[in-house]
Amino acid sequence: MWDSFRIGASVPPIKTECGWLEIYHDVKMTVSGPIYRIGTVLLDLKQPHKVVARCNMPVLSPREDYERIGDVGNVVFACGAVVEDTGEIKVYYGAADTCICVATANFNNLVKATLNFVPR
């Protein structure tokens, strides 16, 4: 899978009808060094050690200069999230270990993207 080198929890799980949404980070190793990206997984509500589904690709990768160039380059690392009453989710993340940013998305779309891949 795209996140098979190393993963780690980032944001406290968010309860949804489909399970606990966990926003996490992964590390992809390349010949130029590691790239930190953000992905999502849904965990069973009653048995959160069981994976219900996970995204089949990163939901955020370093693309902008401020995400690629800094104290530690090629890093996006989620550190907080707020689900607004409007249905928008704001994900706060560190970029290149030099700044804090916010990315926004429709919360339901993020859950649907996570449901694209269901583990066996």
C-alpha positions in Angstrom: 0.0 0.0 0.0 0.9 3.6 -0.4 1.5 4.0 3.4 3.4 0.8 4.1 6.8 2.1 5.3 5.8 3.8 8.6 2.5 5.2 10.0 1.6 7.2 13.2 -1.5 8.6 14.8 -1.9 12.4 14.4 -5.4 13.7 15.3 -7.7 12.3 18.1 -10.3 10.0 16.4 -13.6 11.6 15.3 -16.8 9.6 15.8 -18.8 9.0 12.6 -21.7 6.7 11.7 -19.2 4.5 9.9 -16.7 4.3 12.7 -13.9 6.3 14.3 -12.2 8.5 11.7 -8.5 8.6 12.4 -6.3 11.0 10.5 -2.8 9.8 10.5 0.6 10.4 8.9 2.7 8.1 6.9 6.3 8.1 5.6 7.1 7.2 2.1 10.8 6.5 1.5 12.3 7.7 -1.8 15.9 7.9 -3.1 15.8 11.6 -2.2 14.7 10.9 1.4 11.4 10.5 3.3 8.1 12.2 2.5 5.5 12.6 5.2 1.9 12.6 4.1 -1.6 12.4 5.6 -4.1 9.6 5.3 -7.4 8.5 6.9 -8.7 5.2 8.3 -12.1 4.2 9.8 -12.0 2.0 12.9 -14.8 0.0 14.4 -16.8 2.0 16.9 -16.9 -0.8 19.5 -13.7 -2.5 18.7 -11.4 0.3 17.5 -8.5 -2.1 17.0 -10.4 -3.4 13.9 -10.0 -1.5 10.6 -13.3 -0.9 8.8 -11.9 1.0 5.8 -9.0 3.2 4.8 -8.2 5.7 2.1 -6.5 4.2 -1.0 -4.2 7.3 -1.4 -2.9 10.2 0.7 -5.4 12.9 1.4 -2.6 15.5 1.7 0.9 15.4 0.4 3.6 18.1 0.5 3.2 20.2 -2.7 3.7 23.9 -1.8 7.1 25.4 -1.2 6.3 25.9 2.5 5.5 22.2 2.8 8.6 21.0 0.9 11.3 23.4 2.1 12.1 24.1 5.8 13.8 22.6 8.8 12.6 19.2 7.7 11.6 19.1 4.0 8.7 17.3 2.4 6.5 17.1 5.6 2.8 17.5 6.2 1.8 16.2 9.7 -1.8 16.6 11.0 -2.0 17.9 14.6 -5.6 18.9 15.1 -9.0 18.8 13.4 -12.3 20.6 13.9 -15.6 19.5 12.4 -17.8 22.6 11.9 -21.6 22.6 12.0 -21.5 23.5 8.3 -20.1 20.1 7.5 -16.6 21.4 6.8 -13.6 19.8 8.5 -10.5 21.9 9.2 -7.3 19.9 9.6 -4.5 21.8 11.2 -1.1 20.5 10.1 2.6 21.2 10.4 4.5 21.9 7.2 8.3 21.3 6.8 8.6 21.7 10.6 8.5 25.5 10.1 4.9 26.5 10.0 1.3 25.5 10.9 -1.3 25.4 8.2 -5.0 24.5 7.8 -6.6 22.5 5.1 -10.4 22.3 4.7 -12.7 19.7 3.1 -16.2 18.5 3.3 -16.3 16.1 6.2 -18.7 13.7 4.5 -16.5 13.6 1.4 -13.5 12.8 3.6 -15.4 9.9 5.1 -16.4 8.7 1.6 -12.8 8.9 0.4 -11.8 6.7 3.3 -14.5 4.2 2.4 -13.0 3.8 -1.1 -10.8 0.9 0.1 -12.1 -1.8 2.4 -9.5 -4.2 3.9 -10.0 -7.9 3.6 
